[in-house]
């Protein structure tokens, strides 16, 4: 039963791949690890299509379409074709919405001509969508075989808002089994790989989005994040991503296990090719006052932030005290810090505040049911948990809790949050200045080798604290500079396991390296402003 359903879903997916994107004999063999240049070199994309997909940000595209210099259909067809190519190289899509998207683009062009202007602030912008977000009349699998034939009856609220703003949804992207790991492997769709080195993971759980944007097959994508699921794919593929503070962006229309869970709240957020596009996404949604349609949201619009780089203080967390970063990550931090110092930005070191305790807490908060619901859903259809799922479900503090124990765990969460804020305040007092943001790794390595992405601590800690966090690309692994730390002595079993993975820079060749900026709760705008200041210090516009 399950096998036939999977086969049917794959046939539907394969039949939806745009015909003009089929690589045929030009499809490279698995021995070619870096496929990032294939889209522009394969001969399927015209010069105009290469120009549209490579030389404009989403913000620039909507401006050009609003001015009538590009049509929605022109932009959509370029991205649809490139997304088809990207999928054949990385296995990043669950479904292409080609006919529907083209019809939508034509409608928008007709409306543009009729009105003499754009339909909305995202007029004609193609947006890729993580498969988790429900679309009316389409499958809503949520990472489990059991739900493979579940059909959504409505669209997620965020999709409604973006649609009203003029967006075009044209492809849905892969996610892992159960959504609970930082890779993208699934018994339904298989493994999604990293386009810069296919022996490495694209990240997860919004992994299809990461791989697609990495190959410039999307100008903007929608992901979700409960432990790093936007930031990990963004980092692994060298693009931008934002995990907003909870209750800013509507999540009505997410479906999955433990519906109603409030111990740790997932967030929806953007992945994009440029920093400015993150702002475009957030402002477009919040300008609609979504709290009037979703009363769980806080009524905070997207605010304009003014920060003086000369009075900025950046705290650098070099290591979380649990799993030590690989040499490429430390180098990226060092090089970035040097740029900041030269720009007159104050740098201090950030001592992590018991991040092992943070992991013990959040791993327990994920599964207050002892992972019973997750295991039962898989067992009902004889779905075997993949190794990384087995690993997360078997964390030492995962157990089934009664009501009293659940409340005690929530108190622990709040105590930890209060402690972190208190120490942040104390450090500001001792320094006699504000600490504007924390600059930190996104993970202990560049894009991990398949099956090895176990340590979530560099991202999940900010979900536990509910602090907004943004990822931006910095550099790539360097075969000369990134030598093994021969004298390093691991602190614990997981640290030793991670240390042994880095046998040489060669095994991570071409992998992007990104960093993460974190601010206090509901300072999402400040996070993006800090990213802007940091990037300008690095010589970027």
C-alpha positions in Angstrom: 0.0 0.0 0.0 2.7 2.5 1.1 5.0 1.5 -1.8 2.3 2.0 -4.4 1.4 5.4 -2.9 5.0 6.5 -2.9 5.4 5.4 -6.5 2.3 7.3 -7.5 3.5 10.5 -5.8 6.9 10.2 -7.5 5.3 9.7 -10.9 3.1 12.8 -10.3 6.2 14.8 -9.3 8.3 13.6 -12.3 5.5 14.3 -14.7 5.3 17.9 -13.4 8.9 18.7 -14.1 8.9 21.4 -16.8 9.6 19.7 -20.2 11.9 22.5 -21.3 14.1 21.9 -18.3 14.9 18.3 -18.9 18.6 17.7 -19.0 18.6 14.4 -20.8 22.1 13.4 -21.8 23.4 16.5 -20.2 22.5 15.2 -16.7 25.9 14.7 -14.9 26.8 11.5 -13.2 26.9 11.2 -9.4 30.7 11.5 -9.4 30.4 15.2 -10.3 30.1 16.8 -6.8 29.8 20.5 -7.7 26.9 21.1 -10.0 26.4 24.8 -9.2 27.4 25.9 -12.7 25.3 23.3 -14.6 22.2 25.5 -14.9 24.1 28.3 -16.8 26.3 25.9 -18.8 23.8 23.2 -19.8 22.4 25.2 -22.8 18.8 25.1 -21.8 18.6 28.6 -20.4 18.6 31.6 -22.8 20.8 34.6 -22.0 17.7 36.5 -20.9 16.7 33.6 -18.5 20.3 33.5 -17.1 20.2 37.3 -16.6 16.8 37.2 -14.9 17.7 34.4 -12.5 21.3 35.4 -11.7 21.6 39.2 -11.8 18.5 40.5 -9.9 17.4 40.3 -6.3 13.7 39.7 -5.6 13.4 43.4 -4.7 14.9 44.4 -8.0 12.6 42.0 -9.9 9.4 43.4 -8.4 10.6 46.9 -9.1 11.3 46.0 -12.8 7.9 44.3 -13.1 6.2 47.3 -11.5 7.8 49.5 -14.1 6.8 47.3 -16.9 10.4 46.5 -17.9 9.9 42.8 -17.2 6.6 40.8 -17.4 5.5 38.3 -14.8 5.3 35.5 -17.4 8.9 36.3 -18.5 10.2 36.0 -15.0 8.1 33.0 -14.0 9.1 31.0 -17.0 12.8 31.7 -16.4 12.6 30.5 -12.8 10.3 27.6 -13.5 12.8 26.3 -16.1 15.8 26.8 -13.8 14.0 25.2 -10.9 13.4 22.1 -13.1 17.1 22.0 -13.8 17.9 22.4 -10.1 15.7 19.6 -9.1 17.3 17.1 -11.5 20.7 18.0 -10.0 19.7 17.9 -6.3 16.3 16.2 -5.9 14.8 19.4 -4.3 11.2 19.4 -5.5 8.0 17.5 -4.5 5.8 19.1 -7.1 6.0 21.7 -9.9 2.9 23.9 -10.3 3.7 24.9 -13.9 0.4 25.3 -15.6 -1.2 27.0 -12.6 1.8 29.3 -12.2 1.9 30.3 -15.9 -1.8 31.0 -15.9 -1.3 33.2 -12.8 1.5 35.1 -14.5 -0.6 35.7 -17.6 -3.4 37.0 -15.4 -1.0 39.4 -13.6 0.3 40.7 -16.9 -3.2 41.3 -18.1 -4.1 43.1 -14.8 -1.0 45.2 -15.1 -2.0 46.4 -18.5 -5.6 46.9 -17.5 -4.7 48.9 -14.3 -1.6 50.5 -15.6 0.4 49.2 -12.7 1.2 46.2 -10.4 -1.4 44.2 -8.5 0.6 44.4 -5.2 4.1 44.8 -3.7 5.1 41.3 -4.9 3.5 41.6 -8.3 4.8 38.7 -10.4 7.4 37.4 -8.0 7.9 33.6 -8.2 8.1 32.1 -4.6 9.0 28.6 -3.8 7.2 26.9 -0.9 8.2 24.2 1.5 5.9 21.2 1.2 4.8 21.6 4.8 2.7 24.7 4.0 -0.7 23.5 2.9 -2.2 24.4 -0.5 -5.8 23.8 -1.3 -6.4 20.6 -3.2 -2.8 19.4 -2.9 -1.1 16.8 -0.8 -0.1 17.6 2.8 2.4 14.9 3.8 4.3 16.7 6.7 7.1 14.3 6.5 5.2 11.0 7.1 4.2 8.2 4.7 0.9 7.8 6.7 -0.2 11.2 5.4 0.9 10.7 1.8 -2.7 10.9 0.5 -3.9 13.7 2.8 -5.3 16.5 0.7 -5.5 20.1 2.1 -8.8 21.8 2.1 -7.5 25.3 2.3 -4.4 27.4 1.7 -2.1 28.4 4.6 -2.8 32.0 5.7 0.7 33.2 4.8 0.2 31.9 1.2 -3.1 33.8 1.0 -1.4 37.0 2.1 1.5 36.6 -0.4 -0.9 35.7 -3.2 -2.9 38.9 -2.5 0.4 40.8 -2.7 0.9 39.5 -6.3 3.2 36.5 -5.7 3.2 33.3 -7.9 3.8 29.9 -6.3 5.4 27.6 -8.8 7.2 24.8 -7.0 6.9 22.9 -3.7 10.1 21.7 -2.1 11.4 18.7 -0.1 11.6 18.1 3.6 12.9 15.2 5.7 11.1 12.4 7.5 9.1 13.9 10.5 10.7 17.3 9.7 12.9 16.8 12.7 16.5 16.8 11.4 18.9 19.2 9.9 19.2 17.2 6.7 16.7 16.4 4.0 16.2 12.6 3.6 12.8 11.0 3.3 11.5 7.5 2.6 9.1 9.2 0.1 11.3 11.5 -1.9 14.8 10.3 -1.1 17.8 12.5 -0.3 18.1 16.1 -1.3 21.8 17.0 -1.8 24.0 20.1 -1.7 24.6 21.6 -5.1 28.1 22.8 -4.2 29.2 19.3 -3.1 26.7 16.5 -3.5 28.4 14.4 -0.9 27.2 16.9 1.6 23.7 17.7 2.9 21.6 20.7 1.8 20.4 21.0 5.4 17.0 20.6 6.8 14.2 20.6 7.4 13.6 23.3 4.7 16.3 21.5 2.7 14.7 21.6 -0.7 14.4 25.4 -0.4 18.1 25.6 0.4 19.2 23.5 -2.5 16.8 25.3 -4.9 18.0 28.8 -3.9 21.6 27.7 -3.9 21.2 26.9 -7.6 19.3 30.2 -8.1 16.2 28.3 -9.0 14.1 30.6 -6.8 14.4 34.3 -5.9 12.6 33.8 -2.6 11.4 30.7 -0.7 9.3 30.0 2.4 10.6 27.7 5.1 9.8 26.8 8.7 12.1 26.7 11.7 11.8 25.0 15.1 15.4 24.2 15.7 17.4 25.5 12.7 15.3 24.4 9.7 15.6 27.7 7.9 19.1 28.7 9.0 20.7 25.3 8.4 19.7 25.1 4.7 20.4 28.8 4.1 23.9 28.4 5.6 24.7 25.2 3.8 23.8 26.7 0.4 25.2 30.2 0.8 21.9 32.1 0.9 20.1 34.3 3.4 17.6 33.1 5.9 15.6 34.5 8.9 14.0 32.8 11.8 11.6 35.4 13.1 10.5 35.7 16.7 7.4 33.6 17.3 3.9 35.1 16.7 5.1 37.7 14.2 4.4 35.7 11.0 1.1 33.8 10.8 1.5 30.0 10.9 -2.2 29.1 10.4 -2.1 26.3 7.9 0.9 24.3 9.2 -0.1 20.7 9.8 1.9 18.0 11.6 2.2 16.0 14.8 1.5 17.6 18.2 -0.8 20.2 16.8 -1.4 22.7 19.5 2.0 22.2 21.2 3.1 25.4 22.9 6.3 24.1 24.6 8.4 25.2 21.6 6.7 27.1 18.8 7.7 26.7 15.1 8.1 29.8 13.0 7.7 30.5 9.3 10.3 32.6 7.6 12.0 33.5 4.3 15.1 32.2 2.5 16.4 34.6 -0.1 19.2 35.5 -2.4 19.8 38.9 -0.8 19.5 40.6 2.6 17.1 43.2 1.2 14.7 40.5 0.1 14.3 39.3 3.7 13.1 42.8 4.6 10.8 42.7 1.6 9.2 39.5 2.7 8.7 40.6 6.3 7.4 44.1 5.5 5.0 42.8 2.8 3.4 40.4 5.3 3.3 42.7 8.3 2.0 45.7 6.3 -1.2 43.7 5.9 -1.7 43.6 9.7 -2.0 39.8 9.8 -2.9 40.0 13.5 -6.4 41.0 12.4 -6.8 37.6 10.7 -4.7 35.6 13.2 -5.3 36.8 16.7 -2.4 34.8 18.1 0.0 37.3 16.5 1.5 40.3 18.2 0.5 43.6 16.5 4.0 44.8 15.6 4.5 46.2 12.1 7.9 45.9 10.4 9.8 48.9 11.8 12.5 51.1 10.4 15.6 50.8 12.5 18.5 53.3 12.8 21.8 52.0 14.1 25.1 53.8 14.2 27.9 51.4 13.3 30.4 53.5 15.3 28.4 52.8 18.4 27.6 49.2 17.6 28.8 46.4 19.9 28.9 42.9 18.5 29.4 39.9 20.9 31.2 37.0 19.2 30.4 33.5 20.4 33.3 31.5 19.0 32.2 28.1 20.4 29.1 27.0 22.3 31.0 25.0 24.8 29.5 21.8 23.7 30.7 21.0 20.1 33.7 22.8 18.8 33.5 24.3 15.3 35.6 23.0 12.4 38.5 25.1 11.2 36.5 26.7 8.2 33.9 28.1 10.7 36.4 29.5 13.0 38.2 31.1 10.1 35.0 32.7 8.8 34.4 34.2 12.2 38.0 35.5 12.5 37.9 37.1 9.1 34.6 38.7 9.7 35.6 40.0 13.1 38.7 41.6 11.5 36.5 43.5 9.0 34.3 44.7 11.9 37.3 45.9 13.9 38.7 47.8 11.0 35.3 49.6 10.6 35.4 50.7 14.2 32.7 48.3 15.5 33.3 47.3 19.1 33.9 43.5 19.5 33.6 41.5 22.7 33.6 37.8 23.3 30.4 36.1 24.3 30.7 33.3 26.8 27.9 30.8 26.1 25.4 30.4 29.0 25.2 26.7 29.7 24.1 25.7 26.1 24.2 22.0 27.1 21.4 22.7 29.5 19.6 24.6 26.7 19.8 21.5 24.5 18.6 19.2 27.3 15.6 21.5 27.7 14.7 22.0 24.1 15.1 18.3 23.1 12.7 17.5 26.0 10.3 20.3 25.0 10.1 18.9 21.4 8.7 15.6 22.6 6.8 16.1 25.9 4.7 13.1 24.6 7.9 11.0 24.7 7.8 11.0 20.9 4.8 8.6 21.2 2.8 10.3 18.5 5.7 10.4 16.1 6.5 6.7 16.6 2.9 5.6 16.3 2.4 7.5 13.0 5.4 5.7 11.5 4.5 2.3 13.0 1.0 2.4 11.6 2.4 2.0 8.1 5.6 0.2 9.0 7.7 3.3 8.3 11.2 2.8 9.8 12.7 5.9 11.4 15.8 7.0 9.6 19.0 7.1 11.8 18.9 10.9 12.4 15.3 10.6 13.5 16.1 7.8 15.8 18.9 9.9 17.2 16.7 12.9 18.0 13.8 10.8 19.4 16.2 9.0 21.7 17.7 12.1 23.4 18.3 11.4 27.1 15.6 13.9 28.3 12.9 12.8 25.9 10.2 11.1 27.9 6.4 11.0 28.2 5.4 13.6 30.8 2.2 14.0 32.8 0.5 17.4 33.3 2.5 18.3 36.4 5.8 17.3 34.8 4.9 19.2 31.7 4.3 22.4 33.7 7.6 21.8 35.6 9.4 21.7 32.3 7.8 24.9 31.1 9.0 26.6 34.3 12.5 25.3 33.6 12.3 26.8 30.1 11.2 30.2 31.5 13.9 30.1 34.2 16.5 29.5 31.5 15.1 32.4 29.4 15.1 34.7 32.5 18.7 33.6 33.3 19.9 34.3 29.8 18.3 37.8 29.8 19.6 38.6 33.2 23.2 37.7 32.3 22.9 39.7 29.0 21.8 42.7 31.2 24.7 42.1 33.6 27.2 42.0 30.8 25.8 45.3 29.4 26.1 46.9 32.8 29.7 45.8 33.3 30.7 47.1 29.8 28.6 50.3 30.2 27.1 49.8 26.7 24.4 47.8 25.0 25.3 44.5 23.4 23.5 44.9 20.1 23.8 41.4 18.7 25.6 38.1 18.9 27.7 36.8 16.0 27.9 33.1 16.0 28.4 30.0 13.9 25.2 28.4 12.3 26.6 25.0 13.1 29.9 23.2 14.1 30.8 22.5 10.4 30.2 23.7 6.9 27.4 21.6 5.2 27.7 18.2 7.0 28.3 14.9 5.3 25.1 13.0 4.8 23.8 11.4 7.9 26.1 13.3 10.3 24.2 16.5 11.2 23.5 15.7 14.8 24.3 18.8 16.8 21.6 21.4 16.5 22.8 23.5 19.4 24.1 26.5 17.5 20.6 27.1 16.1 18.1 25.4 18.5 19.3 27.5 21.4 17.8 30.6 19.8 14.5 28.7 19.3 14.5 27.9 23.0 15.1 31.6 23.9 12.8 32.7 21.1 15.4 35.2 19.8 15.3 36.2 16.1 18.3 34.9 14.1 19.5 35.6 10.6 22.0 33.8 8.4 24.3 35.4 5.8 26.9 33.9 3.6 30.6 34.6 4.3 33.0 32.4 2.3 33.7 28.9 1.3 36.0 26.1 2.5 39.6 26.8 1.6 41.9 23.8 0.9 45.0 25.7 2.1 43.7 27.8 5.0 41.4 25.3 6.7 43.8 22.7 8.0 42.9 20.1 10.7 43.4 21.2 14.3 45.7 18.3 15.2 46.1 19.2 18.9 42.5 19.7 19.7 41.2 17.5 22.6 37.4 16.8 22.4 35.3 17.6 25.4 32.6 14.9 25.1 31.4 12.1 22.8 29.5 14.3 20.4 32.4 16.7 20.2 34.8 13.9 19.4 32.4 12.5 16.8 32.2 16.0 15.1 36.0 16.5 15.4 36.7 13.2 13.6 34.5 14.1 10.7 36.9 16.8 9.6 39.8 14.7 8.2 40.7 17.4 5.7 39.3 20.4 3.9 39.1 18.3 0.7 36.1 16.4 2.1 34.1 19.7 2.4 35.4 21.2 -0.8 33.3 24.1 -2.3 31.0 24.1 0.8 29.6 27.6 1.6 30.3 29.0 5.1 27.8 31.3 6.7 27.4 33.0 10.0 24.4 33.8 12.2 23.4 37.1 13.9 21.1 37.0 16.9 19.2 39.7 18.8 16.8 39.8 21.7 13.2 38.8 21.3 11.1 40.8 18.9 14.1 42.6 17.6 13.8 41.0 14.2 14.3 44.4 12.4 17.5 45.0 14.5 18.8 41.6 13.4 18.5 42.5 9.8 20.0 46.0 10.4 23.0 44.3 12.2 23.5 42.0 9.2 23.5 45.1 6.9 26.1 46.8 9.0 28.3 43.7 9.2 28.1 43.1 5.5 28.9 46.8 4.7 31.9 46.4 7.0 32.9 43.4 4.8 32.7 45.7 1.7 29.3 44.6 0.5 26.5 46.9 -0.5 
